[in-house]
């Protein structure tokens, strides 16, 4: 599926902004599903998901940074 990663300002439990170095330690990232293939069953287009960052592949489409991810790399689908 083709997804658009969502940039978030990450904060710790004390409300402090997480540094760039600490941000790399966060494995699952938030994204919006843009296009879903016919074999994908757990996600529909437009849904917000959390995906496994190491299991994704970055792609540039019309100058926009997007990512491609397989269904088994989806950790959570927001309702």
C-alpha positions, 0 to 999 in steps of 0.5 A, a space after each residue: 500500500 502507498 502511505 503518506 507519513 504524518 509528521 508529529 512533534 514527539 513529546 515524552 511523558 514529561 511533555 518535553 520534545 523528543 530529540 532527533 536522536 531519540 526519534 530514531 528509536 521509535 519504531 512505529 510511525 503514523 501515516 495515512 493510507 493513500 492507495 491500497 492494493 486488492 490483497 490488503 484486507 485490514 486497511 481502507 484508503 484514507 485510514 490512519 495507521 501506524 506502520 513498522 518503519 524498518 519494513 517500509 520503503 521510501 518513494 517520491 511521487 510527483 515531488 512528494 515523499 511517500 512510502 510503500 509498506 506491506 500489510 504485515 508491517 501495519 501495527 495499528 489501524 485507527 477507527 
